């Protein structure tokens, strides 16, 4: 995966998160519910958003670690090739 695709995935996830927050907020504001019901809904929505954010963070972190490992491996291979050619 190149850096450009990783950025696109991150931007997409951020856009989805922002849309979720705006949509949830708008829904709660226009719904005809009591204060208690709205507070309960807000707590539930906040819990869901937090869970999704934690999942996204974990996914992005794993992808970043994988990409860093791949880059390190490629750098080591390149360094080894350069050393072999220098000895020739």
C-alpha positions, 0 to 999 in steps of 0.5 A, a space after each residue: 500500500 502506498 502512502 497515497 492510498 493510506 491517506 485516502 483511507 484516513 481521509 475517508 474514515 475522518 469524513 465518515 466520522 464527522 458525518 456521523 457526529 453531525 447526523 447524530 447531533 441533528 437527529 437529536 436536536 429535531 427529535 420530540 423527546 424529553 430532556 432525559 431521553 435526549 441525554 440518554 441518547 447522547 450518552 449512547 451515541 457518544 459511547 458508539 462514536 468512542 467505540 468506532 473511534 477506538 476501532 478506527 485508531 486500532 486499524 490505522 495503527 496496525 496499518 501504519 506498523 505494517 507499512 513501517 515494517 515493510 519500508 524497513 525491510 525494503 531499506 535493509 534489502 536495498 542497503 544489502 544490495 548496495 553493499 554487495 555491489 560495492 564489493 564487486 
